Amino acid sequence: MLKQIQVMAADVGRPVATSRQAAALLGLSLLFEVPNGLAPKDAALTEPFSVGAHAVARANVPKDSVVMVVGCGPIGLAVIAALKARGIGPVIGMDYSPA
């Protein structure tokens, strides 16, 4: 079972982040201030959306390609959104369903 992480900012020290620790010590260079008015739930999507957009940019997919995205979690959905934003498609999303 994983423990909830409590994040603490520090100016000094080696940045450490792991899901198996009770707390993580992060350098200020790894932290970003959330702009006023941006909801925390929206700010939490920054990292998955940047990963998805980066993956699509690196893949260099031709616009007329049919693309299948396996896994529709936050990163998979971000990949789908980035593909559609670039006019690439059709896009097929595939995910596991226990039903």
C-alpha positions in Angstrom: 0.0 0.0 0.0 1.4 3.4 -0.9 1.4 6.3 1.5 0.1 9.7 0.7 3.0 12.1 0.0 3.4 15.4 1.8 5.5 17.7 -0.3 7.7 20.2 1.4 9.7 23.0 -0.4 13.3 23.7 0.4 16.0 25.9 -1.0 18.8 23.5 -0.3 19.3 19.7 -0.4 19.2 17.0 -3.0 15.7 16.8 -4.5 14.1 13.4 -3.6 10.6 12.2 -4.7 9.3 8.7 -4.3 5.8 7.4 -3.8 7.0 5.1 -1.0 8.1 7.9 1.3 5.9 9.7 3.8 7.3 13.0 2.6 9.4 14.3 -0.2 12.0 17.1 -0.1 11.9 19.1 -3.3 14.1 22.0 -4.4 12.3 25.1 -5.4 13.5 24.6 -9.0 11.1 21.6 -9.2 8.0 23.6 -8.0 5.8 25.9 -9.9 3.3 28.4 -8.5 -0.3 27.9 -9.5 -1.6 31.1 -11.0 -4.5 32.8 -9.2 -7.9 31.6 -10.2 -6.7 28.2 -11.6 -8.4 25.4 -9.8 -6.1 22.8 -8.2 -7.9 20.0 -10.2 -7.0 21.9 -13.5 -3.4 22.6 -12.3 -3.0 18.8 -11.6 -3.5 18.1 -15.3 -0.5 20.2 -16.4 2.0 17.3 -16.1 -0.1 14.6 -17.9 -1.0 17.1 -20.7 2.6 18.1 -21.2 3.6 14.4 -21.4 0.9 13.7 -24.0 1.8 16.8 -26.1 5.5 16.0 -26.0 4.8 12.4 -27.0 2.8 13.5 -30.0 5.4 16.1 -31.0 8.2 13.4 -30.9 6.1 10.8 -32.8 5.9 13.0 -35.9 2.7 11.3 -37.1 1.4 12.1 -40.6 -1.9 13.9 -40.6 -3.7 11.2 -42.6 -2.7 8.4 -40.2 -5.1 6.3 -38.2 -3.8 6.2 -34.7 -4.7 3.8 -31.8 -4.0 5.0 -28.3 -3.8 2.1 -25.8 -4.8 3.3 -22.3 -7.2 6.1 -21.7 -6.0 7.4 -18.4 -4.8 11.0 -18.0 -1.8 10.7 -20.3 -3.7 8.6 -22.9 -6.5 11.2 -23.0 -3.8 14.0 -23.3 -2.3 12.1 -26.3 -5.7 11.9 -27.9 -6.3 15.6 -27.3 -2.9 16.5 -28.7 -3.4 14.3 -31.8 -6.8 15.9 -32.5 -5.5 19.4 -31.9 -2.9 18.8 -34.6 -5.6 17.5 -37.0 -4.4 14.0 -36.9 -6.9 11.2 -37.2 -9.0 9.3 -37.0 -7.9 8.4 -33.5 -9.0 5.2 -31.8 -8.9 5.0 -28.0 -8.6 1.6 -26.3 -8.7 0.9 -22.6 -9.4 -2.1 -20.3 -12.9 -2.5 -18.9 -13.5 -5.1 -16.1 -17.1 -5.4 -17.1 
